[in-house]
């Protein structure tokens, strides 16, 4: 069987089947957005289509890098199996208007969420610079492995700590205040998903 030629859409298999569709989409955005602009993620909830997703990138180079880098990456202890979609239409055909209502609702909810966050941030005095960052507004499907992929690109990264009872937040430790500050500058408001930007601050000690 001939290899499928590179294109902007990757087909991801062997995913954790019990993850709800929207959480799976958020997890795919969180894992793959580091490689380039994602146009959409398609995950269907039918029994036959569980455990798989299509990630549509803006360009072929990003899709190729994502496929090569994340091949075999353990996601919920299952290695990802990634190949290029048979054609762009594999995913694009599934996008014809199906997510527009969701996107409109998510834009409104995201705007409301950001307003609430800004209000709460204004009431709280910021912690002084230190080597531990506090990340919030993360998708509930975020894992320490995903965040490690993001923060590991910055010098001095040590570890990610997440609290099981508090999804949506994490602590990221570096070897110095300077390393933590550099990472915060680079990843502040990084969009884990198109609707959700990560908020970083210094952890209170």
N, C-alpha and C positions, 0 to 999 in steps of 0.2 A: 504494500500500500504506500503510495507516494506521500511524502511529508506535506503537511498543510503549509502553504506559504505564509510568511509573517503578515499580519494585518493589525488593525488598531484594537481588535477585540480578543481577549483571552478567555478561555473556557476553563473554569476551575472546578475540579471534582474532589470527591472524598471528604466533603465538608461534614461537620457535625449536624446530623439530621434533625435533632430535637430543638435546635435554635430557631426561634420565631423568625419569620421572613424579614421583618423590618430590622431586627437585631442583626441578622446575617448581613443585610445590606450595609448597615453601619460598620460592622466589623470589616467587611471588604474595603470600604472606603478608608477605614483607619489603617489597614495594612498596606494598601496599594497606592494611596495618595502621595507617598514619598517619591514615587517614580515619575510622576507627571500629572497633568490635569486629567481628571476622570469626568467623562461626559455623563455616564450613568452606570449603575449596577443593576443587573436583572437577576432576580431570584424568584422562582415560582414556588407556590405552596402545594401544588398537586403532588400526590404520592409518588408519581413516576419521576418528577423533577426534583425531588428533595435531594439534598446533599450536593448540589451543584449550583453554579452561578456564572454569569457572564460579566466581565468587567470591560467597559468600553472606554478606551483612552482617546485623547485628542490626536495622538500621532502614533505611528508604528514603532518608533524608537523607544518610547516609554513602555509600550506593551511588551516589546522584546526584552527590555531590561527587567521588567517585572517578572516575566515568565522565567528567565534564566536565574534571577536572584532568589525567587520564592519557591522554586521547584523543590518539593520535599519538605518545606517548612512545616513544623509541627503546629497544627491548629486544633486546639482541644485534644491534643495527644494523637492526632491523626495526620499523617504527612499529606500535604497538598499535592494533587496531581494536576498539572497545568499544561494546556496546549493552546495553540491558536484556534479560534473559532473557524468552522469550515469556510465561512465567508462573513463579511460584515453584516449580512442580512440575518445571520443566526441570532444576533442580539438586537440589531436595529429594528427588525420586523416586529419584535416584541415590545418595542418602545412606543409604538404609534398611539400616542395619547393616553396610554394606560396609567401613567403616573402623574399626569397634569393636576388632577384634583388634589392628590396627596401633596404635591409640591406647593400648591397655593396655601393649603392649610399649614404646611410645615414652615413656610415663610412667615405667616402670621404668628405662629407659636414661637418661632425663633426670635422674632422681634420683641414679643412680650417677655420672653425669657431673658434676653439681653438687657431689657429695661430693668427688670427685677434685680439682675446681677449688679448692674451699675449702681442702683440705689443702695443695695446692701454693701457694696464695696465702698461707697462714699461714707458710710457710717462707721467703717472699721479702719482703725489706724494701721497702716502697713508695717509689717515687720522689717527690721533692719536687714541689710544684705547679709546672707550667710550661705553655706554650701548646700543647703537642702531647699529644693523648690517644691511648692505646693501646686498641683495641677487640678483644676476643676472644670466643670462643664464637659466632661468626657462622655462619650456614648457608653451606655450600660454594658455593651458587649466588649468594651476595651479589656485587654489583658496586659499583664506585665511584659509579655513577649512583644506585643505590638509597640508598646511605649519604649521598650528597649531599642527596637529598630530605629525609632525616631531620635532618641537622645544619645544613642551610642556613636553618632557621627560627630559629637562634640568632645574635645579632649577633656580628660579628667572625669568622665562618667564612671560611676561606681555601681549603682543599682537602682531599681524601681521597686517601691513598696506600695502595695495596694491593700485596702481594708475590705475584706469580704462583705462585711455588713453595710458598707457605705459605697455602693457602686457610683461611678462618676467622678471619683477623686483619686489622687495618687500622690505619693511623695517620691521625688527623684533626687538622689544624693550624688554629689560630685566631690572631688578631692580638695576643692578650695572655693572660696567666695567668688573669685574671678571666673573660674570655670562655670559655676552655676549662673553667673550673670551673663556670660557669653551665650550660653544655651538659651536662657530666658529671652535675650534680645533676638535670637534667631527664630525661636518657635512661638513667641507671644502671638496669640490670635491665629495660630496655625489651624487651618480648617480640617479637623479630623473627618468630618463629613461636610457636604456642601451647606448644610443648615447649621452646623455647630462648630464654633471656634473654641479652641482650647485656651483657657485663661490661666496664666502662670503668675505666681507671687512667691516671695520668700516665705518659707515655713516659719511659724512662730516657735521659738525654743524656750 
